[in-house]
Amino acid sequence: MDLQLENKIALVSGSTAGIGFSIAKALADEGANVIVNGRSESSVKQAVESLKTTAKGTLHGFSGDLSLASEAEKLTQQYPRVDILINNLGIFEPVPFEDIPDEDWLRFFDVNVLSGVRLTRAYLPAMKQQNWGRVIFISSESGVQIPEEMIHYGMTKAAQIAIARGLAEQVAGTNITVNSVLPGPARSRGVETFVTDLAAKEGQSLEAFEKDFFEHVRPTSLIKRFATTNEVASMVCYLSSPLASATTGAAVRVDGGVIKSAF
């Protein structure tokens, strides 16, 4: 299927590893010109070199922490227009509610929510001017079924869903779509490290840990496994394309059926 992404300019925040890297790869392989972002220059350079092996589009890099307003401003000065904005930058950390200080609530909000708000605010005017654009917030099933082990994370993911819906209402009647994508537990770099450490502490193999996790922590999963980052990227790539023009204001689930609802 031709997703008609050739020569579209796409920015994927937090795209040197994990879901973001897979999204950048999927878009570049479809012919989009992709801006790869990470905190360090070395990680961005490494990601760009890796993506070049299969990319049909051109690749650019921006090293900087986009949870900071000053870095977001530098990015938009260097790349003043994008057609596709993927707000993927995010952090997570399992912590009991009583142990989460104010500083961490604010830190999670800055990274997971405000980074996408700032970038969308910067790039939406040009999308309106050309009457075409795609904005996607990478949220999570945790924004619907808030996990008790990281309530502050779930709060930010719920906020992303709300922002995406509100922005879609704002651009109603245009050729701009705004959606959120809700991955379930996925085998990203952060999750892989977290799971490996937990499995080691409990004296389990990764296979045994995964089985136990989906029996007791996410028992509503229908696929009973961690999704791959490529499975999430495939959905994001489609939603970024002109073919997805009738999908907007949606919270699109790639959650493996974790959310126990047909709607």
Backbone as CSV, one residue per row, in Angstrom:
resi,resn,N_x,N_y,N_z,CA_x,CA_y,CA_z,C_x,C_y,C_z
1,MET,0.846,-1.203,0.000,0.000,0.000,0.000,0.876,1.245,0.000
2,ASP,0.616,2.174,-0.883,1.334,3.434,-0.934,0.657,4.410,0.025
3,LEU,1.353,4.797,1.083,0.779,5.706,2.072,0.894,7.179,1.682
4,GLN,1.447,7.448,0.497,1.514,8.802,-0.049,2.236,9.783,0.891
5,LEU,3.321,9.304,1.481,4.078,10.126,2.422,5.348,10.711,1.821
6,GLU,5.590,10.449,0.564,6.810,10.920,-0.073,6.923,12.433,0.005
7,ASN,8.071,12.901,0.485,8.405,14.328,0.602,7.642,15.072,1.691
8,LYS,6.824,14.383,2.464,6.235,15.016,3.636,7.337,15.194,4.684
9,ILE,7.299,16.315,5.396,8.287,16.569,6.446,7.690,16.144,7.776
10,ALA,8.375,15.232,8.454,7.871,14.695,9.717,8.877,14.915,10.836
11,LEU,8.377,15.312,11.991,9.196,15.420,13.198,8.683,14.407,14.208
12,VAL,9.601,13.601,14.724,9.250,12.640,15.767,10.091,12.967,16.995
13,SER,9.453,13.469,18.032,10.214,13.789,19.240,10.573,12.496,19.969
14,GLY,11.746,12.497,20.593,12.194,11.315,21.311,12.288,10.090,20.432
15,SER,13.082,10.186,19.357,13.045,9.134,18.328,14.371,8.422,18.101
16,THR,15.246,8.419,19.096,16.515,7.713,18.927,16.428,6.258,19.371
17,ALA,15.326,5.867,19.996,15.159,4.481,20.455,13.676,4.196,20.658
18,GLY,13.360,2.916,20.855,12.013,2.519,21.233,10.959,2.815,20.188
19,ILE,9.773,3.164,20.663,8.642,3.427,19.781,8.951,4.583,18.840
20,GLY,9.586,5.636,19.354,9.904,6.791,18.515,10.809,6.436,17.355
21,PHE,11.824,5.615,17.622,12.730,5.188,16.560,11.972,4.382,15.506
22,SER,11.114,3.483,15.944,10.345,2.666,14.993,9.399,3.518,14.156
23,ILE,8.829,4.558,14.762,7.961,5.476,14.009,8.781,6.227,12.968
24,ALA,9.939,6.739,13.383,10.812,7.454,12.444,11.199,6.554,11.284
25,LYS,11.503,5.308,11.570,11.889,4.356,10.527,10.733,4.091,9.568
26,ALA,9.546,3.864,10.114,8.386,3.582,9.273,8.095,4.755,8.334
27,LEU,8.172,5.974,8.857,7.902,7.158,8.036,8.980,7.347,6.969
28,ALA,10.258,7.204,7.376,11.357,7.383,6.423,11.335,6.311,5.337
29,ASP,10.977,5.097,5.710,10.908,4.011,4.729,9.781,4.223,3.726
30,GLU,8.782,5.024,4.128,7.676,5.355,3.215,7.971,6.585,2.371
31,GLY,9.142,7.185,2.572,9.535,8.317,1.742,9.415,9.676,2.397
32,ALA,8.983,9.721,3.665,8.913,11.005,4.359,10.320,11.481,4.720
33,ASN,10.485,12.789,4.776,11.736,13.393,5.245,11.598,13.602,6.753
34,VAL,12.392,12.877,7.520,12.165,12.770,8.960,13.235,13.496,9.768
35,ILE,12.770,14.271,10.755,13.658,14.921,11.724,13.696,14.037,12.967
36,VAL,14.880,13.506,13.246,15.082,12.617,14.394,15.533,13.459,15.580
37,ASN,14.958,13.180,16.744,15.289,13.964,17.939,15.699,13.074,19.106
38,GLY,16.716,13.530,19.814,17.140,12.892,21.050,17.880,13.909,21.888
39,ARG,18.178,13.538,23.119,18.825,14.502,24.011,20.295,14.732,23.674
40,SER,20.992,13.705,23.208,22.424,13.855,22.947,22.722,13.801,21.452
41,GLU,23.784,14.503,21.084,24.189,14.542,19.678,24.614,13.163,19.191
42,SER,25.269,12.405,20.067,25.742,11.076,19.672,24.587,10.117,19.409
43,SER,23.542,10.168,20.238,22.408,9.264,20.034,21.640,9.613,18.765
44,VAL,21.526,10.900,18.475,20.848,11.329,17.249,21.638,10.893,16.024
45,LYS,22.940,11.099,16.063,23.788,10.713,14.931,23.723,9.210,14.693
46,GLN,23.763,8.439,15.755,23.698,6.984,15.631,22.366,6.544,15.040
47,ALA,21.267,7.150,15.499,19.944,6.799,14.995,19.816,7.144,13.517
48,VAL,20.277,8.324,13.131,20.198,8.750,11.728,20.989,7.790,10.834
49,GLU,22.180,7.421,11.261,23.000,6.502,10.463,22.318,5.147,10.310
50,SER,21.684,4.686,11.371,20.984,3.404,11.316,19.780,3.472,10.379
51,LEU,19.043,4.573,10.425,17.842,4.719,9.603,18.169,4.859,8.113
52,LYS,19.342,5.383,7.813,19.722,5.624,6.419,19.756,4.341,5.586
53,THR,19.951,3.211,6.228,20.135,1.955,5.491,18.890,1.545,4.712
54,THR,17.707,1.958,5.172,16.467,1.573,4.490,15.609,2.763,4.066
55,ALA,15.967,3.968,4.498,15.117,5.133,4.263,15.014,5.506,2.788
56,LYS,13.812,5.839,2.377,13.579,6.405,1.046,13.548,7.926,1.105
57,GLY,13.237,8.459,2.277,13.246,9.901,2.466,14.570,10.353,3.059
58,THR,14.752,11.653,3.161,15.968,12.191,3.761,15.824,12.254,5.275
59,LEU,16.959,12.243,5.965,16.967,12.250,7.418,17.721,13.464,7.943
60,HIS,17.169,14.067,8.983,17.784,15.214,9.637,17.812,14.923,11.130
61,GLY,18.616,15.645,11.850,18.713,15.427,13.282,18.625,16.701,14.077
62,PHE,18.085,16.589,15.292,18.114,17.702,16.241,18.351,17.125,17.624
63,SER,19.479,17.493,18.232,19.777,17.042,19.587,19.377,18.135,20.573
64,GLY,18.532,17.752,21.530,18.063,18.711,22.514,16.917,18.134,23.309
65,ASP,16.799,18.556,24.542,15.732,18.088,25.433,14.477,18.919,25.177
66,LEU,13.524,18.334,24.461,12.333,19.082,24.058,11.304,19.255,25.176
67,SER,11.657,18.820,26.383,10.810,19.183,27.518,11.131,20.595,27.996
68,LEU,12.193,21.181,27.434,12.595,22.546,27.772,12.129,23.504,26.683
69,ALA,11.480,24.582,27.089,10.958,25.559,26.128,12.080,26.142,25.270
70,SER,13.247,26.357,25.854,14.364,26.945,25.107,14.832,26.027,23.982
71,GLU,14.832,24.709,24.228,15.246,23.765,23.195,14.180,23.646,22.105
72,ALA,12.926,23.690,22.500,11.840,23.647,21.512,11.914,24.859,20.585
73,GLU,12.290,26.012,21.150,12.421,27.219,20.333,13.565,27.079,19.333
74,LYS,14.683,26.508,19.772,15.809,26.268,18.863,15.403,25.339,17.719
75,LEU,14.643,24.303,18.054,14.188,23.352,17.034,13.327,24.036,15.987
76,THR,12.373,24.821,16.437,11.448,25.444,15.489,12.123,26.528,14.660
77,GLN,13.193,27.099,15.180,13.964,28.054,14.384,14.745,27.326,13.299
78,GLN,15.263,26.150,13.631,16.044,25.382,12.662,15.148,24.708,11.630
79,TYR,13.978,24.254,12.073,13.012,23.589,11.185,11.658,24.266,11.382
80,PRO,11.399,25.348,10.662,10.201,26.165,10.920,8.886,25.554,10.456
81,ARG,8.932,24.480,9.652,7.672,23.892,9.171,7.790,22.382,9.135
82,VAL,6.739,21.710,9.603,6.624,20.263,9.418,5.194,19.964,8.979
83,ASP,5.041,18.890,8.232,3.710,18.450,7.808,3.118,17.461,8.802
84,ILE,4.000,16.708,9.440,3.580,15.652,10.362,4.332,15.828,11.667
85,LEU,3.599,15.949,12.761,4.206,16.103,14.080,3.804,14.924,14.957
86,ILE,4.802,14.154,15.378,4.565,13.022,16.263,5.119,13.378,17.639
87,ASN,4.231,13.639,18.591,4.629,13.985,19.952,4.814,12.688,20.750
88,ASN,6.035,12.176,20.684,6.333,10.873,21.270,7.142,10.968,22.567
89,LEU,7.832,12.082,22.777,8.708,12.203,23.939,7.950,11.884,25.226
90,GLY,8.520,11.009,26.043,7.840,10.662,27.279,8.723,9.873,28.230
91,ILE,8.355,9.895,29.512,9.047,9.143,30.542,8.025,8.390,31.372
92,PHE,8.479,7.326,32.045,7.609,6.614,32.975,8.461,6.085,34.121
93,GLU,7.818,5.832,35.242,8.533,5.339,36.410,7.529,4.831,37.439
94,PRO,7.533,3.542,37.706,6.623,3.022,38.730,7.040,3.497,40.126
95,VAL,6.141,4.221,40.795,6.389,4.750,42.138,5.065,4.759,42.907
96,PRO,5.053,4.314,44.168,3.823,4.415,44.963,3.356,5.868,45.070
97,PHE,2.058,6.080,45.041,1.496,7.428,45.042,2.038,8.281,46.185
98,GLU,2.126,7.700,47.378,2.563,8.462,48.548,4.014,8.934,48.430
99,ASP,4.776,8.318,47.546,6.193,8.649,47.404,6.484,9.578,46.228
100,ILE,5.450,10.086,45.558,5.671,10.975,44.411,5.641,12.426,44.896
101,PRO,6.772,13.131,44.903,6.787,14.529,45.337,6.231,15.457,44.264
102,ASP,5.944,16.672,44.662,5.426,17.674,43.727,6.345,17.815,42.514
103,GLU,7.648,17.781,42.762,8.603,17.980,41.684,8.440,16.935,40.579
104,ASP,8.131,15.710,40.968,7.973,14.657,39.958,6.667,14.796,39.197
105,TRP,5.609,15.248,39.860,4.359,15.520,39.129,4.613,16.576,38.052
106,LEU,5.340,17.621,38.424,5.629,18.689,37.467,6.579,18.218,36.379
107,ARG,7.576,17.409,36.750,8.532,16.890,35.761,7.837,16.017,34.721
108,PHE,6.958,15.143,35.174,6.239,14.283,34.244,5.326,15.105,33.336
109,PHE,4.703,16.141,33.899,3.828,16.983,33.078,4.635,17.751,32.036
110,ASP,5.790,18.270,32.423,6.648,19.004,31.483,7.084,18.114,30.316
111,VAL,7.559,16.922,30.631,8.099,16.038,29.597,6.992,15.441,28.742
112,ASN,5.994,14.863,29.383,4.993,14.080,28.645,3.902,14.924,28.008
113,VAL,3.600,16.075,28.590,2.469,16.877,28.102,2.925,18.177,27.453
114,LEU,3.635,19.003,28.211,3.980,20.327,27.693,4.916,20.276,26.497
115,SER,5.753,19.246,26.393,6.622,19.150,25.217,5.780,19.098,23.946
116,GLY,4.729,18.308,23.956,3.855,18.207,22.795,2.999,19.438,22.583
117,VAL,2.574,20.050,23.673,1.788,21.289,23.579,2.602,22.381,22.889
118,ARG,3.855,22.543,23.329,4.702,23.600,22.750,4.953,23.369,21.263
119,LEU,5.280,22.132,20.904,5.578,21.847,19.501,4.338,22.024,18.631
120,THR,3.205,21.591,19.131,1.967,21.746,18.354,1.618,23.212,18.188
121,ARG,1.772,23.970,19.249,1.496,25.410,19.180,2.392,26.089,18.155
122,ALA,3.630,25.605,18.041,4.577,26.211,17.105,4.288,25.824,15.661
123,TYR,3.883,24.571,15.427,3.763,24.077,14.055,2.349,24.123,13.481
124,LEU,1.365,24.272,14.323,-0.013,24.265,13.824,-0.342,25.434,12.887
125,PRO,0.144,26.652,13.140,-0.187,27.756,12.226,0.187,27.485,10.772
126,ALA,1.369,26.917,10.526,1.777,26.618,9.143,0.902,25.518,8.542
127,MET,0.505,24.560,9.367,-0.409,23.517,8.880,-1.741,24.143,8.458
128,LYS,-2.215,25.086,9.260,-3.467,25.775,8.922,-3.312,26.560,7.630
129,GLN,-2.162,27.192,7.466,-1.921,28.004,6.273,-1.936,27.146,5.008
130,GLN,-1.347,25.957,5.075,-1.330,25.087,3.899,-2.541,24.158,3.842
131,ASN,-3.366,24.219,4.888,-4.582,23.412,4.990,-4.293,21.909,4.860
132,TRP,-3.222,21.492,5.506,-2.921,20.053,5.599,-1.924,19.818,6.720
133,GLY,-2.155,18.784,7.478,-1.213,18.436,8.528,-1.692,17.248,9.336
134,ARG,-0.762,16.660,10.045,-1.062,15.542,10.938,-0.357,15.796,12.272
135,VAL,-1.130,15.734,13.350,-0.582,15.833,14.697,-1.010,14.586,15.460
136,ILE,-0.035,13.880,16.014,-0.337,12.652,16.749,0.385,12.685,18.090
137,PHE,-0.369,12.466,19.156,0.192,12.348,20.497,0.295,10.867,20.839
138,ILE,1.489,10.420,21.201,1.658,9.029,21.622,1.300,8.948,23.102
139,SER,0.074,8.548,23.347,-0.442,8.425,24.709,-0.217,6.985,25.185
140,SER,-1.194,6.379,25.810,-1.043,5.031,26.347,-2.392,4.522,26.829
141,GLU,-2.516,3.197,26.907,-3.703,2.638,27.543,-3.765,3.068,29.009
142,SER,-2.628,3.476,29.554,-2.585,3.953,30.936,-3.313,5.275,31.126
143,GLY,-3.638,5.943,30.023,-4.427,7.159,30.102,-5.910,6.881,30.271
144,VAL,-6.311,5.647,30.068,-7.709,5.230,30.247,-7.848,4.384,31.501
145,GLN,-6.979,3.390,31.620,-6.942,2.545,32.808,-5.702,2.940,33.617
146,ILE,-5.874,3.924,34.485,-4.739,4.506,35.196,-4.073,3.444,36.080
147,PRO,-2.780,3.188,35.864,-2.103,2.159,36.667,-1.817,2.654,38.081
148,GLU,-2.156,1.864,39.061,-1.958,2.284,40.451,-0.488,2.448,40.796
149,GLU,0.394,1.783,40.023,1.816,1.854,40.339,2.499,3.085,39.754
150,MET,1.815,3.839,38.889,2.387,5.088,38.364,1.249,6.025,37.940
151,ILE,0.573,6.543,38.951,-0.588,7.409,38.734,-0.187,8.697,38.026
152,HIS,0.987,9.217,38.355,1.433,10.468,37.715,1.636,10.268,36.213
153,TYR,2.109,9.109,35.808,2.251,8.796,34.385,0.879,8.715,33.714
154,GLY,-0.043,7.994,34.346,-1.392,7.879,33.796,-2.064,9.224,33.638
155,MET,-1.843,10.126,34.602,-2.398,11.476,34.511,-1.942,12.181,33.241
156,THR,-0.651,12.066,32.919,-0.132,12.756,31.727,-0.676,12.138,30.443
157,LYS,-0.889,10.829,30.458,-1.388,10.163,29.260,-2.861,10.501,29.027
158,ALA,-3.618,10.661,30.105,-5.013,11.107,29.985,-5.062,12.540,29.453
159,ALA,-4.119,13.368,29.916,-4.066,14.754,29.443,-3.791,14.815,27.948
160,GLN,-2.923,13.959,27.448,-2.637,13.943,26.011,-3.877,13.605,25.190
161,ILE,-4.650,12.651,25.661,-5.882,12.274,24.953,-6.837,13.467,24.891
162,ALA,-6.958,14.179,26.007,-7.853,15.338,26.064,-7.369,16.451,25.142
163,ILE,-6.068,16.716,25.140,-5.513,17.779,24.292,-5.720,17.456,22.818
164,ALA,-5.453,16.214,22.443,-5.613,15.819,21.038,-7.061,15.998,20.586
165,ARG,-8.006,15.605,21.425,-9.419,15.757,21.053,-9.797,17.238,20.927
166,GLY,-9.331,18.044,21.873,-9.638,19.469,21.810,-9.052,20.137,20.583
167,LEU,-7.827,19.778,20.227,-7.205,20.348,19.027,-7.934,19.898,17.766
168,ALA,-8.380,18.649,17.739,-9.131,18.167,16.576,-10.416,18.977,16.400
169,GLU,-11.054,19.319,17.511,-12.257,20.168,17.448,-11.900,21.541,16.879
170,GLN,-10.741,22.054,17.279,-10.342,23.392,16.843,-10.100,23.458,15.338
171,VAL,-9.586,22.382,14.751,-9.282,22.392,13.320,-10.367,21.679,12.496
172,ALA,-11.537,21.544,13.070,-12.640,20.889,12.362,-12.900,21.569,11.021
173,GLY,-13.167,20.770,9.992,-13.463,21.303,8.672,-12.238,21.577,7.824
174,THR,-11.050,21.298,8.371,-9.812,21.484,7.598,-9.274,20.114,7.182
175,ASN,-8.154,20.126,6.493,-7.472,18.877,6.128,-6.366,18.520,7.120
176,ILE,-6.506,19.047,8.332,-5.589,18.706,9.423,-6.303,17.709,10.337
177,THR,-5.616,16.641,10.698,-6.183,15.705,11.662,-5.299,15.666,12.901
178,VAL,-5.942,15.472,14.037,-5.236,15.348,15.312,-5.768,14.120,16.029
179,ASN,-4.878,13.221,16.388,-5.278,11.989,17.063,-4.299,11.655,18.178
180,SER,-4.740,10.793,19.070,-3.812,10.191,20.030,-3.761,8.696,19.751
181,VAL,-2.606,8.114,19.982,-2.427,6.675,19.814,-2.111,6.079,21.183
182,LEU,-2.788,4.994,21.501,-2.682,4.400,22.828,-2.035,3.019,22.759
183,PRO,-0.704,2.960,22.825,-0.061,1.654,22.893,-0.372,0.980,24.230
184,GLY,-0.376,-0.334,24.216,-0.390,-1.087,25.459,1.036,-1.351,25.881
185,PRO,1.248,-2.274,26.803,2.625,-2.621,27.176,3.414,-3.045,25.942
186,ALA,4.502,-2.340,25.667,5.289,-2.602,24.457,6.746,-2.828,24.826
187,ARG,7.427,-3.596,24.007,8.822,-3.938,24.280,9.730,-2.823,23.767
188,SER,9.607,-1.651,24.371,10.488,-0.533,24.044,11.768,-0.660,24.861
189,ARG,12.737,0.224,24.588,14.017,0.123,25.301,13.840,0.299,26.801
190,GLY,13.021,1.297,27.193,12.809,1.537,28.618,12.120,0.378,29.303
191,VAL,11.095,-0.163,28.652,10.373,-1.297,29.222,11.267,-2.529,29.267
192,GLU,12.045,-2.731,28.210,12.955,-3.882,28.153,13.933,-3.861,29.334
193,THR,14.502,-2.686,29.606,15.437,-2.554,30.726,14.731,-2.797,32.051
194,PHE,13.552,-2.191,32.200,12.768,-2.325,33.426,12.389,-3.776,33.675
195,VAL,11.907,-4.438,32.629,11.475,-5.829,32.747,12.661,-6.752,33.030
196,THR,13.775,-6.510,32.350,14.967,-7.333,32.567,15.451,-7.231,34.009
197,ASP,15.460,-5.996,34.544,15.895,-5.790,35.925,14.960,-6.476,36.913
198,LEU,13.655,-6.341,36.690,12.684,-6.970,37.592,12.781,-8.488,37.539
199,ALA,12.910,-9.014,36.326,13.013,-10.470,36.172,14.251,-10.993,36.895
200,ALA,15.364,-10.270,36.782,16.598,-10.686,37.442,16.445,-10.669,38.959
201,LYS,15.796,-9.615,39.473,15.588,-9.516,40.920,14.731,-10.659,41.451
202,GLU,13.772,-11.096,40.637,12.863,-12.158,41.057,13.340,-13.541,40.629
203,GLY,14.521,-13.596,40.014,15.075,-14.875,39.613,14.287,-15.575,38.527
204,GLN,13.683,-14.779,37.628,12.866,-15.337,36.554,13.538,-15.120,35.202
205,SER,13.191,-15.946,34.250,13.564,-15.678,32.869,12.621,-14.609,32.331
206,LEU,13.016,-13.970,31.224,12.146,-12.954,30.621,10.824,-13.562,30.190
207,GLU,10.873,-14.787,29.673,9.649,-15.457,29.212,8.701,-15.707,30.380
208,ALA,9.251,-16.153,31.507,8.421,-16.419,32.684,7.847,-15.122,33.246
209,PHE,8.680,-14.052,33.242,8.209,-12.764,33.737,7.061,-12.243,32.876
210,GLU,7.226,-12.335,31.555,6.192,-11.850,30.641,4.877,-12.590,30.868
211,LYS,4.942,-13.894,31.012,3.743,-14.700,31.257,3.071,-14.282,32.564
212,ASP,3.878,-14.107,33.602,3.352,-13.705,34.905,2.755,-12.303,34.858
213,PHE,3.434,-11.401,34.117,2.964,-10.018,34.006,1.563,-9.966,33.404
214,PHE,1.334,-10.732,32.354,0.036,-10.670,31.688,-1.027,-11.526,32.370
215,GLU,-0.607,-12.349,33.298,-1.587,-13.073,34.107,-2.071,-12.239,35.287
216,HIS,-1.172,-11.412,35.854,-1.504,-10.738,37.108,-1.527,-9.209,37.048
217,VAL,-0.680,-8.588,36.208,-0.599,-7.118,36.166,-1.482,-6.539,35.061
218,ARG,-1.471,-7.154,33.876,-2.335,-6.726,32.772,-3.157,-7.925,32.277
219,PRO,-4.023,-8.454,33.144,-4.751,-9.678,32.786,-5.772,-9.493,31.678
220,THR,-6.153,-8.246,31.383,-7.149,-8.015,30.327,-6.540,-8.037,28.929
221,SER,-5.219,-8.119,28.828,-4.585,-8.189,27.507,-5.111,-9.384,26.729
222,LEU,-5.412,-9.151,25.483,-5.913,-10.231,24.628,-4.788,-10.907,23.851
223,ILE,-3.682,-10.204,23.657,-2.569,-10.833,22.936,-1.601,-11.534,23.893
224,LYS,-1.712,-11.222,25.192,-0.934,-11.896,26.239,0.579,-11.811,26.022
225,ARG,1.029,-10.688,25.523,2.457,-10.467,25.308,2.697,-8.977,25.155
226,PHE,3.965,-8.595,25.240,4.332,-7.216,24.942,4.247,-7.000,23.434
227,ALA,3.637,-5.892,23.029,3.619,-5.534,21.604,5.026,-5.126,21.183
228,THR,5.302,-5.228,19.910,6.581,-4.723,19.402,6.435,-3.246,19.066
229,THR,7.542,-2.553,19.058,7.499,-1.135,18.685,7.081,-0.962,17.233
230,ASN,7.406,-1.928,16.391,7.010,-1.851,14.983,5.493,-1.947,14.820
231,GLU,4.840,-2.705,15.692,3.379,-2.813,15.609,2.727,-1.476,15.925
232,VAL,3.286,-0.755,16.879,2.766,0.577,17.194,3.064,1.537,16.046
233,ALA,4.283,1.463,15.520,4.707,2.373,14.447,3.847,2.222,13.198
234,SER,3.414,1.015,12.899,2.577,0.801,11.708,1.289,1.603,11.783
235,MET,0.677,1.627,12.957,-0.557,2.396,13.127,-0.285,3.891,13.007
236,VAL,0.798,4.342,13.647,1.132,5.762,13.610,1.430,6.206,12.183
237,CYS,2.132,5.378,11.448,2.486,5.706,10.069,1.227,5.856,9.214
238,TYR,0.278,4.949,9.392,-0.982,5.057,8.641,-1.729,6.337,9.005
239,LEU,-1.838,6.633,10.291,-2.563,7.833,10.724,-1.883,9.112,10.239
240,SER,-0.591,9.024,9.947,0.158,10.180,9.435,-0.099,10.431,7.959
241,SER,-0.708,9.490,7.296,-0.822,9.539,5.841,-2.113,10.213,5.370
242,PRO,-2.126,10.653,4.116,-3.363,11.190,3.531,-4.490,10.162,3.511
243,LEU,-4.160,8.875,3.554,-5.192,7.840,3.509,-6.058,7.841,4.758
244,ALA,-5.561,8.414,5.857,-6.301,8.413,7.119,-7.074,9.715,7.325
245,SER,-7.503,10.325,6.247,-8.109,11.665,6.314,-9.429,11.716,7.083
246,ALA,-10.100,10.588,7.245,-11.378,10.587,7.966,-11.227,10.183,9.429
247,THR,-10.002,10.002,9.875,-9.769,9.644,11.272,-9.163,10.837,11.997
248,THR,-9.958,11.468,12.848,-9.479,12.624,13.604,-10.260,12.731,14.905
249,GLY,-9.612,13.277,15.902,-10.238,13.377,17.221,-10.357,12.043,17.920
250,ALA,-9.621,11.058,17.437,-9.765,9.693,17.946,-8.631,9.319,18.881
251,ALA,-8.957,8.444,19.836,-7.948,7.795,20.665,-7.815,6.379,20.124
252,VAL,-6.815,6.193,19.272,-6.668,4.939,18.528,-5.835,3.959,19.344
253,ARG,-6.408,2.817,19.618,-5.775,1.855,20.511,-4.911,0.845,19.757
254,VAL,-3.663,0.704,20.228,-2.774,-0.369,19.786,-2.340,-1.063,21.079
255,ASP,-3.333,-1.454,21.860,-3.116,-1.850,23.246,-3.180,-3.354,23.476
256,GLY,-3.315,-4.116,22.397,-3.414,-5.557,22.562,-4.667,-6.008,23.266
257,GLY,-5.673,-5.107,23.300,-6.935,-5.440,23.940,-6.937,-5.257,25.440
258,VAL,-5.937,-4.537,25.981,-5.865,-4.335,27.421,-7.078,-3.573,27.955
259,ILE,-7.489,-2.533,27.215,-8.675,-1.763,27.636,-9.908,-2.619,27.404
260,LYS,-10.605,-2.934,28.484,-11.722,-3.866,28.389,-13.010,-3.138,28.031
261,SER,-13.047,-2.683,26.799,-14.217,-1.967,26.295,-14.238,-2.089,24.785
262,ALA,-15.427,-2.200,24.221,-15.537,-2.288,22.771,-15.553,-0.905,22.146
263,PHE,-15.580,0.137,22.954,-15.700,1.499,22.436,-14.524,2.345,22.862
